[in-house]
């Protein structure tokens, strides 16, 4: 046993002795030693930063309607639903919720969907999975490309798209977990080139730290698995593809 573990074991028995001496009763005993040196929580990582950041951006922008595509329910969606209605779309089913601000629809965004137009749309840490089959979706090597096209088409003029995904040195496929994209690859997508402008860019680095409102060119050159968080706005008078 490592010295620090012996120290924690000693603390456990010392605490137990004090508890019993105070007349405390013990119904069951668990020897949990790992929490003694733990911090109050984790304030790092892709999901922690992106979920809080984008939820705040949506709050500040206050759109008329917000649709989310496949983002984390117990993170981002919950944050947004605490202050406004959010429509959630996912290829997987979702159990009924007692929280009236969450409106759910099951659909596959690799295919066009009749969701109507919206002035606000999010897809956080999800587009990299499209077409890999991990979530029962059909195999499609162009799933992410089709998905992004459909996202842009759902936005009205001036509408905002909040999208995030893993970023690294190059475009890669880690089958069947996810894709990793070069930080600039999204700008090569025809729908982004023709219809969208970048309003801000944030990213999480390999150590889990957030870099706020920076330039794409400022991303660390040796990044291997970060998270790019892009806020796009649909250009007014842009022509929608038929």
N, C-alpha and C positions, 0 to 999 in steps of 0.2 A: 504494500500500500504506500502511495506517495505521501511525503511529509504533510502536504496541505490537506490531504484526505484524513490523515490522522488527527490533524488540528480540528477539522470539522466534526469528526466522530467524537472527539473529546467535548466539543461544544454541545453536541446533541445530548450526550449523557449528563452533562452539567445542567442543561436546560430541563431535562426530564426530572432530575433530582430536585431542582428548585420547584418545579410544578407540583410534584408529590408532597414536598415539604409544606407547600401552601394549602394542602388539603385537596388538590385537584384530582379528579378521577380520569382514568384513561380507558376508553372503550376499545379502541384498536390502536395499534402502533405502526407508524410508517417511519422508516429511517431515511428521511429526505435530506441529503447533504448538499445537493447541487445549488440550492437557492441562497446559501449563505454569502456567496461572493457575487451574486447576480446583481445587475442594475435594476432600476425601476421598470425598464422596458426597452424596446428596440425602436430607435428613431432613425433607421437607415434602411436602405434597400429600395428596389424598384417600386413595389406596390405601396409601401408606406408613403413615399414621396409623391408618386404620380397621382394616387387617389386623393390625397389632401390638396395638392396643388390644383388639379383640374376641377375638383369640386368647388374650390374657392374662385377660380376663374369664371366658372358658370354662374356662381352666386353674384359676382360683381357685374357680369354682363347681363344677367337677368333676361334670358330669352323668353319668347312667348311659349315655345314648345321645346322640350329636350328629349331626344331619343338616344338610347345607349345600345351599342351592339357588343354583346358578349363580354363586357367587363366584369370584374369581380363583384359579386352580389354583396358579400359581407364586408366589403371595403368601400370602393368607390360608390356603388349604387346606394349603399346605406348612408353614406355621407350626404349625397345629393337629396335622397328621400327624406332626410331629417328637416329640410327646409322648403322642398318643392316637389311637385309631381315629376316623375321620370318614367318614360316608356322604355321597357327593356325588351330586347330581341335577342334570342339565342337559338342555336340549332338544337340544344338540349332542352328537355322539359324543366319546368320550375314548379315546385309545390306551391299551392295557394298560400298567399301571405295575408296576414291580418292588417298589414300596413297599407292604407289606402293610397299612399303616394306612389306605390310601385304598381305599374300596369305592365303585364307581361304578354308577349306574343312569341310563339315558337315559329321560327323561320330560318332558312338558310340564305345568308347574305351573299353567297357565291352566285346566287340567281337573283334576277330583278324581283323586287317585292313591292306590292302596292301599299306602301306605308304613308303615302302622301308626301308633301313637302314640309320641311322643318327649317327653322332658323338656327338650330343647334344640334350637334350630333357628336357622340363620343364613341371611341373604339380603343380601349386601353389594354395593351398586352394581349391582344386577341388575333389580330390580322396575321401574325406569324404562324398561326395554327391552321389557317384555312386550307383545306384540301389534303391535309396529312393523315386524316382518318382517326386521329387520336380521340376525338370527341364524337365519334360515329358519323362524322361528315364524309361524303364520298371523296375518294381519291381524285385529286385534280392538281396537276403540277402548276397550273396557272390560277389556283384558287385565290391567292392573295391579290393578284392583279385584277381578277373579276370582282373580288370583294371591294377593293378600293374604288373601282369604277362605279359600282352600285352605291357606295357611300356618297360619292360626290354628286351623283344624280339625284339623291334625296334632298340635297340642300337647295334652298332658295337663294336668290341673289343676296349677298351680304351675310349669308349664313356662315356659321363657324364650325369647323371640324377639329376636334381634339383627338389626336391619334398618337399612340405610343407603341413601341416594339423594341426588341433587343437590337443593339448596335455593336458592331465589331469592325474588324479589319477589312472584311469583304462580305459579299453575299454568300451565305452558306445554308445548307439544309441539314439539320440534325434530326434525321428521321427516327421515330415519328414524333419526337418531342416538339420541335419548333424550327423556325428559320431564324437566322441572324442576318441583319442587313448592314451594309455600309451606310454611314450616317447620311450620305448624299443620294442614295439610290432612289428614294421616294420622289425626288425631283425629276427623274427620268420617266415617270409614269405619265402617259398622255393626258389623263384627266387632271392631274396636278398641274402640268405645264399649261394647259389650255384654260383652266377654269379657276385656279386657286392661287392665292398669294400668301406667303408666310408672314404671320403677324408676330409670332415670338417662338423661340426655341429654348427648351430647358433640357437638361439631361442628368442622369444618374451615372456616376463613374463606377469602375470595377470594385471600389471599396464600399459602395453603397451610399456615397455622399451626393447631395444635390447641387447642381450648378444652375443658378437662376438666370433666366432671360439673357442668354449668351448667344454668340454667333455659332453657326454650324461649323465654321472653320476653326473654332476654338476648342473643339473636342480633342481630348488627349490622343496623341497619335498612336499610342500603344494600347488603346482600349480593346478589350477582347469580348467582354459581355456586359455592356452598359445598357442603359435604357434611354432612347431618344423620345422626347415628349414635344410634339409639334402642334402648334395652333395655327390652322389655316383659315382663311376667309375666302368665300366665293366671290369672284370678281363680278361686279355688276355689268349687265349687258353681255355676259358670256353666252355663247350659243351652246345649248345642250345637245349632246349627241342623240341621234334618233335610234 
